């Protein structure tokens, strides 16, 4: 099954997302055309390094490309000032020049962190994304959003900095825990829910088989990336339409903050719960029929994913505290919360006109 490409046409910053099985094995050949000198710096995490770093470095060596690697701790807490500082200083120690390429080899945490480091190092060096999770392959590796978290909230510090290439090796997803694979699936389902009812219907039929069927997996990743590429091309810096990609995220980011960015709730799980809440809220506001949230809930349950606040282990802050956490979201404008709501499956839109009593009732009944 040969790799497929999705082009992200951003003028001088255009790039391809390559999607296929075995792309890490071919990474040297894929990356070589972009190099001005045959050396790269790799930033990865402990989990990915143990599983895949040797294969990546061998693929580079086979093409005469030397490499050094920095291995960071695994987990959301790595998206922080201390690890950003460590990464930038290490890249400088490696004598990385503006014309060199650095590789982000890992999930969304490594991609966001190294992308931000590349954006600020020497006022911008080139980087390649090699995402190793489903979530990163369909979402965070594409579109140029980079950054770190703050005590005040998630992704509040960052920059737009597009990669020069994305290599999405779908065979590495076999090494993910089932829970991590499903967390990534939360972002896949989001694409159908926000703008493509036919894709959501396809997922209702094929979603449970993505774990075992490589051809279906490639199709799902390609379709998700193509949807994101289209939106990013039309609205690169999130002035309008790109905000639709935040379906489920206003709820999800607040829940991640409430659980301390811990293993209690993974990002994609927060997005899945957030999508279910957004559709529930939309139905309560009379924007869509009750059938829509019922389908969302049924599909998430079919996939074995968390779909409500009661699915999160441990105590959660009360509804007012959760709403306060939502107020730290990047999408807040003039102090007003902005939600991505829906008029139906595949018909999302942005609104800052949400009755507080319905929001509280939605949260309360999800508990």
C-alpha positions in Angstrom: 0.0 0.0 0.0 1.9 3.1 -1.2 2.0 6.3 0.8 -0.4 9.1 -0.2 0.1 12.9 0.0 -2.0 15.8 1.1 -0.7 19.1 -0.1 -1.1 22.2 2.2 -0.9 25.1 -0.3 0.4 28.0 1.7 2.4 29.8 -1.0 6.1 29.9 -0.2 5.3 27.9 3.0 3.5 25.1 1.2 4.3 21.5 2.2 3.1 17.9 1.9 1.7 15.6 4.5 2.9 12.1 3.5 0.7 9.3 4.9 1.5 5.6 4.8 2.9 2.5 6.5 6.7 2.3 6.8 7.5 6.0 6.3 10.0 6.1 9.2 12.0 3.4 7.4 12.1 5.7 4.4 12.6 8.9 6.4 16.2 9.5 5.1 15.0 9.4 1.5 11.9 11.6 2.3 13.9 14.3 4.2 17.1 14.4 2.1 15.8 16.8 -0.6 15.2 19.4 2.1 18.7 19.4 3.6 21.4 21.9 2.8 23.9 19.8 4.7 23.6 16.1 5.7 22.8 16.5 9.4 19.7 16.8 11.5 18.8 17.3 15.2 16.0 15.1 16.6 13.8 15.9 19.6 11.7 13.0 20.9 10.4 11.6 24.2 11.4 8.6 26.3 8.5 6.3 25.1 9.1 7.0 21.3 12.9 6.9 21.7 12.7 3.4 23.2 10.4 2.1 20.5 11.4 3.9 17.3 14.5 6.2 17.5 17.0 3.5 16.4 15.0 2.8 13.3 14.7 6.5 12.4 18.5 7.1 12.9 19.3 4.0 10.8 17.1 5.3 8.0 18.9 8.7 8.1 22.4 7.1 8.2 21.5 4.9 5.2 21.1 8.2 3.2 24.4 9.6 4.6 22.6 11.9 7.1 24.1 12.2 10.6 21.8 12.9 13.6 21.9 13.8 17.3 18.8 13.3 19.5 17.5 14.9 22.6 15.1 12.7 24.6 12.6 14.5 26.9 10.2 13.0 29.5 6.9 11.7 28.1 3.7 13.5 29.0 1.8 16.8 28.8 4.0 18.4 31.5 6.9 18.5 29.0 5.1 21.4 27.2 6.5 23.9 29.6 9.1 26.7 29.9 11.8 24.5 31.5 11.7 22.0 28.7 11.4 24.7 26.0 14.5 26.3 27.5 16.3 23.0 27.6 15.4 22.2 24.0 16.5 25.6 22.6 19.8 25.5 24.5 20.4 22.0 23.3 19.7 22.9 19.6 22.2 25.8 20.0 24.8 23.5 21.5 24.3 21.3 18.4 25.2 24.3 16.2 21.9 24.2 14.5 21.9 26.9 11.8 18.9 28.7 10.2 19.2 26.6 7.1 19.3 23.3 9.0 16.3 21.1 9.7 15.2 19.8 13.1 12.9 16.8 13.5 9.9 16.6 15.9 9.6 12.8 16.5 6.7 12.0 18.8 3.1 12.9 19.6 1.5 16.3 19.9 3.5 17.4 23.0 6.9 16.9 21.2 5.5 18.4 17.9 4.1 21.5 19.7 7.2 22.0 21.8 9.9 21.5 19.1 7.8 23.5 16.6 7.8 26.4 19.0 11.5 26.0 19.7 12.1 26.0 15.9 10.0 29.2 15.5 12.1 31.1 18.0 15.5 29.6 17.4 17.5 32.1 15.3 14.1 33.8 14.6 13.0 30.6 12.8 14.6 27.4 11.6 13.0 24.7 9.4 11.5 21.6 11.0 9.9 18.3 10.0 7.0 16.7 11.9 7.2 12.9 12.3 4.0 12.4 14.4 3.8 9.0 16.2 0.3 9.2 17.6 -3.1 9.2 15.8 -3.9 12.5 17.5 -0.8 14.2 16.2 -1.1 12.7 12.7 -4.6 14.0 12.1 -4.4 17.2 14.0 -1.5 18.8 15.8 1.3 18.0 13.2 -0.6 19.9 10.5 -1.3 23.6 10.4 1.6 25.2 12.1 0.2 25.8 15.6 3.1 25.4 18.1 3.4 26.2 21.7 3.6 25.3 25.4 1.2 25.3 28.3 1.1 27.8 31.2 -0.3 27.6 34.8 -3.1 29.8 33.4 -4.1 27.3 30.7 -3.2 25.2 27.7 -1.4 26.4 24.6 -1.5 30.0 25.7 2.2 30.6 24.7 3.2 29.9 21.1 3.6 30.8 17.5 2.4 29.9 14.0 5.3 28.1 12.4 4.6 25.7 9.5 6.7 22.6 9.0 8.4 21.9 5.7 7.2 18.3 5.6 5.0 15.9 7.7 5.7 12.2 7.7 2.7 10.3 9.1 3.8 6.7 9.4 0.5 4.9 10.2 2.2 1.6 11.1 3.7 3.1 14.2 0.2 3.5 15.6 0.3 -0.3 16.2 2.6 0.4 19.2 0.1 2.7 20.9 -1.9 1.6 23.9 -5.6 1.1 22.9 -6.5 4.1 25.1 -4.0 6.4 23.3 -5.3 5.2 19.9 -8.9 6.0 20.9 -7.9 9.4 22.3 -6.6 10.2 18.9 -9.8 8.9 17.4 -11.6 11.7 19.3 -10.0 14.2 16.8 -10.9 12.0 13.8 -14.6 12.0 14.8 -14.4 15.7 15.3 -13.8 16.3 11.6 -17.0 14.5 10.6 -19.0 16.3 13.3 -17.8 19.8 12.4 -18.0 19.7 8.6 -18.6 16.4 6.9 -21.7 14.3 7.8 -20.8 11.7 5.2 -17.4 11.1 6.8 -19.1 10.7 10.2 -21.4 8.2 8.7 -18.4 6.4 7.3 -16.8 6.4 10.7 -19.9 5.0 12.3 -19.5 2.0 10.0 -15.7 1.7 9.9 -14.4 3.3 13.1 -14.1 0.1 15.1 -12.0 -1.4 12.3 -9.3 1.3 12.1 -7.2 -0.5 14.7 -6.8 -3.6 12.6 -7.3 -2.5 8.9 -4.3 -0.5 7.6 -6.1 0.6 4.4 -9.1 2.0 6.4 -6.7 3.7 8.8 -4.8 5.4 5.9 -8.2 6.5 4.5 -9.3 8.0 7.8 -6.0 9.8 8.4 -5.9 11.2 4.8 -9.5 12.4 5.0 -8.9 14.1 8.4 -5.7 15.8 7.2 -7.3 16.9 3.9 -10.1 18.5 5.9 -7.7 20.3 8.2 -5.4 21.4 5.3 -8.4 22.9 3.5 -9.4 24.9 6.6 -5.9 26.0 7.4 -5.3 27.2 3.9 -8.4 29.4 4.0 -7.7 30.7 7.5 -4.1 30.1 8.6 -4.0 32.2 11.8 -7.5 31.4 13.1 -9.3 34.6 12.3 -12.5 32.8 11.4 -13.2 29.4 10.0 -10.2 27.7 11.6 -11.8 28.2 15.0 -14.3 25.4 13.9 -11.4 23.0 14.5 -11.9 23.7 18.2 -15.2 21.8 18.3 -15.2 20.2 21.8 -12.1 22.0 22.9 -13.6 24.8 25.0 -15.0 22.0 27.3 -12.1 19.7 26.7 -9.4 22.2 27.7 -11.2 23.1 30.8 -11.5 19.5 31.8 -7.8 18.9 31.1 -7.0 21.8 33.4 -9.4 20.5 36.0 -7.6 17.1 36.0 -4.2 18.7 36.2 -3.2 17.7 32.6 -2.7 14.2 34.1 -3.3 10.7 32.9 -6.8 11.0 34.4 -7.9 12.6 31.1 -6.0 12.5 27.8 -6.4 15.4 25.3 -8.4 13.4 22.8 -10.7 12.1 25.5 -11.4 15.6 26.6 -12.2 16.5 23.0 -14.6 13.5 22.7 -16.4 14.5 25.9 -16.4 18.1 24.7 -18.0 17.2 21.4 -20.7 15.2 23.2 -21.3 18.2 25.5 -21.3 20.7 22.5 -24.0 18.7 20.7 -26.0 18.3 23.9 -25.9 22.0 24.5 -26.8 22.7 20.9 -29.9 20.5 21.2 -30.9 22.2 24.5 -30.7 25.5 22.7 -33.0 24.2 20.0 -30.2 24.5 17.3 -30.4 20.8 16.3 -32.6 17.8 16.8 -32.1 15.4 19.8 -31.0 12.8 17.3 -27.7 14.5 16.7 -26.3 14.3 20.3 -27.8 10.8 20.6 -25.7 9.7 17.5 -22.6 11.4 18.9 -23.0 9.6 22.2 -23.8 6.3 20.7 -20.7 6.4 18.4 -18.3 7.3 21.2 -19.8 4.5 23.3 -19.5 2.1 20.4 -15.8 3.0 20.2 -15.4 2.5 23.9 -14.5 6.1 24.6 -15.4 8.4 27.5 -18.4 10.6 26.5 -19.6 12.3 29.7 -18.2 14.0 32.8 -19.1 10.9 34.8 -16.6 8.9 32.7 -13.7 10.9 34.2 -12.2 9.2 37.3 -12.0 11.1 40.5 -13.6 14.3 41.7 -14.2 17.3 39.3 -14.6 21.0 40.3 -18.2 22.2 40.4 -19.9 23.6 37.3 -19.1 27.3 38.1 -15.4 26.4 38.6 -15.4 24.6 35.2 -17.0 27.6 33.5 -14.2 29.8 35.1 -11.6 27.4 33.6 -13.3 27.8 30.2 -12.8 31.6 30.6 -9.0 31.0 30.2 -9.5 29.6 26.7 -7.7 31.3 23.8 -11.1 31.7 22.1 -12.5 34.1 24.7 -13.2 37.5 23.0 -13.9 40.6 25.2 -14.4 38.2 28.1 -17.2 36.3 26.4 -16.9 32.5 26.1 -17.0 31.3 22.5 -18.3 27.8 21.7 -18.4 25.7 18.6 -22.0 24.6 18.4 -23.9 22.6 15.7 -27.1 22.7 13.7 -26.6 19.0 13.0 -23.9 16.5 12.3 -21.4 18.2 10.0 -22.9 21.7 10.6 -20.8 23.4 13.1 -20.6 27.2 13.7 -19.1 29.6 16.3 -21.3 31.3 18.9 -20.7 33.5 22.0 -24.4 33.6 22.8 -24.9 30.6 25.1 -27.4 30.9 28.0 -25.5 30.3 31.2 -28.4 28.2 32.7 -28.4 25.8 29.8 -24.6 25.5 30.0 -24.8 24.6 33.7 -27.6 22.1 33.0 -25.6 20.5 30.3 -22.6 20.1 32.6 -24.7 19.0 35.6 -26.5 16.2 33.7 -23.3 15.0 32.2 -22.1 14.2 35.7 
